[in-house]
Amino acid sequence: MSVSNNKVILRFANTSFAYNDGKKIILEDTSFSLRENTKITIMGQNGAGKSTMFKLIMGELTPTTGKIFNDANAKIAIARQVIPREKMELSVREWYQQTLDEEDYSFDKKIAKVLQEVNLTVPDLDKKLKDFSWGQQARLLLGYALIQDPDILLLDEPTNNLDTAWIGDLISFLMMYEKTVVVISHDADFLNMFTDGVLYLNVMKHKVEQYRWDYYNVQDKIIAQVEKEEKQNARAKKQIADAKGKIAQFSQKWGKMRKLAKKMRAQVADAEDDLVEVRRDDKTINTFTIDFENYVGPIVTINNVSLMNKMHVVEHHPLDLQVKKKERYILEGPNGIGKTTLLKRLVHAHDEDATIHDWVRVGYYSQDFNALDMNMKVWDALHEVNAELTDEQVYKTAAWFLLRGDLLKNTIGSLSEWQKWLLCYARFVLQKPHLLIMDEPTNHINFRHLPIIADALNDYQGALIMVSHDQEFVRKMNGLQTINLGKLMK
């Protein structure tokens, strides 16, 4: 049976929602429906309202007007992007027990079963959440949703921090999962493998456009529409400019020529009203450059690495690596082996295992933004990276990365994940680092920005060490040398 014939499980009926007393509109009189056993992607610009959609579906937010109908009284569960920081001291058992409505003496067996489904071995359910890697935490998050046996499963960036093998397992699982799944993700390859349709958030019209095609078809359609609108505007603007020139000329004359000028003014006004406003959600960030102030000699030397084996025991392995300018490396290996831990150690490395050489400036991108002080003002976070910066340079760079006005006065903690991402890259531009250490540098961003980031890093003349599970992004990077940490343990 075609999914188009499946029973409707959730409906938005003339639904509107806005923040800030109606000033920031997310949805306006929007209607659409979800059917049973469909796999749907929510697509849209950073800030378009994708996370808000999930909160409305979960009942965490109430529509301003209209209604959301749960037509089948369906149970809804969500696998969020990250485990809340305040939960990190809980054990796996304690965290999963939060899903229980009543005591269940067989719950440990249910936990073990769901962990098997997400391909995660946890010998001790008393192990604390903070002691798992980011990739392992992503699996725990999915298990947390699955153990609730939902009819509608919401996945918020489920491939963040996952290795290639597990992404393949996740795709297979979702294709076989006989429930409704709604996904927010920037991983185009992942989405295209199992998506039945797309809910596209049009940030200008505040509507949800529903498509029955696969992800790439929708993406191509939107890009084509934007190009058409831009060409239409370019032609119209040229005609308007030509007409204004003639109007200025005719206005200086008498009789019929002045009447013609008056008529042309009315036509120009109509033409300006008819200009198409190109979708803001399809515009990309500005191109940017991360400058490198020349540094002679090795930038970082690595002698040994500490890795976690399958039994969760730390092993030490030799790695003879000396990194110089223009060299770029990507660390690969299964989730939990210690890639993120290795990058964190490298940031301040100066021992027998690794050394960052004298006078090297290090730019560090942490996927959870822990490298940033959440209580610091955005302005101060930009100024602190380089003692020689002028206020003008800071203002100019901040504006280039869309960090303007009151945002500069706010604390970093008040920013959205997307704005924190912008802040990190603005800091790199101002800092001019000799070494970039980057842990999942494309998390939290729209696929349209990937080429711009790749171009900036490809043009960067310093040294680069990174971890990324975003295969589309990795393919755009030039000259990446792979360090397979998994092979060091064999």
C-alpha positions, 0 to 999 in steps of 0.5 A: 500500500502506498504511504499516500493511502496511510491514515493521517496521524498528525495534522496542523490545521490553520496553525500560527505561532510567533515569539516575542508577543507576535513580533517573530512569526514562525508559522502563519495559518499553516496546514499540513498532515503526516501519515502513518509509517512515513519518513519525513524531513523538515527542511529550512534555513537556520532559524526558520523554525525547525526546532520550534516545529518539534516543540509544537509537535511535542506539545511543549509549545502551544499554537498562537491560533489554529490547532494541532490534532493528534488524530490517532492519539499517537505517542510521540518521543524525540531523540534530541541533539545532545544530552542536557548538561544537568543530566550528565552525572546520571547513570544510563539506568537512572536516565532511562528510568525517567521514561517510566510512568510506573515501576518496571522490574524487567526494565534493565532487560528492556534497556539492554534490548534497546541498546542492542538496537542502537548497536551500543555495548554498555557492560555496566548500566551504572556508567555515567552519561558523561563518560561516553563519547559524543558518538555513543551519546548520540546512540543513547539519545536514540535509545532513550526515544525508542524505549518509549515505543513511540508512534511518531519518532522525532530525530534532531540531527541524528547523524551528528558525531556518528561514524560512517558505519553507524550512519549506515546502520541507522539508515537501515534501521529507519527504513525498516522501522514501521512507524512515522519518523520526522527528521531534522538533519543537515546530512543530505546523503543520509536524508535522501536514503529513506525520505518519503517527503519534505516539509519545507519551512518557507521563512518569508511566507511563514508557511510549510510547503509539503513535497512528496519527493526525495530530499535531493529533488526538493533541494534542486527545485528550491535552488532552481526557483531561487535562480529563476527569481534572481534572474527575473529580478536582475532583468527587472532592475535593469529595465527600471534603471533604464526607465529612470534614466529616460524619465530624468531626460524627459522631465526636462522637456515640455509637452508630451515628453513630460506626460510620458515621463509621468506615465513611466514613473507609474510604470516604474513604481508598479515594476518595483512592487512586482520585484520578487523577494528572493527566499532568505532561507536560500541565501548563504553566509558570506565568503570569508578568509582565515589568514595565516601569518607565516610561521617557519618550522613544525607547528605541532609534533605528536609522538603518542596517542591514548585510545579507548578499546572496545572494553573501555580500557585506555591503550597508548600507541605510538604515532610519529607525526610532525605537522607543518603549514599547509598540511591538513589531517582528518582523524578517523575511527569508530565512535568511542575510540577517543577522537574528541579527547585527542583533539582536546589534549592537542589544544594545550599539548606540551608533554611527551605525547604531543607538543605545540611549538612556541608562539603557535596560535591555536584556533579550536572549534569544539562541537559542543562549544565548550571552548567558549565562555557562555557567560562572556559577552559576544563583543569580548569573545571577539576582542580577546583573540587578538590584543592588536584588534581595533574596535572597527575590525571587530565590528566589521568582522562581526557584521560579516558573520551576521553578528550585529547590534544587540547581539554583540552585547549579549552573552554567548549562552543566549545565542542560538547554536547557529549564532555560536557557530558564526561566532567561532568562525568570526574569531578565527578570522580575527585570530589568524591562527597557525593551527586549526583544531576542529571537532565536527566543524559543520554541525549546526549548519545548513547544507548550502553553507558547506561549500563556503566553509570548505573553500575557506579551509582549502584556502587556509595556509596554516595547519589543520587537524579535524574530525568530521563525519559529514561525508559531503563536507569531507569530499569538498576538502582538498588534500586531506590526509587520513589518520585511521586511529582504529588501525593503530589498535590492531 
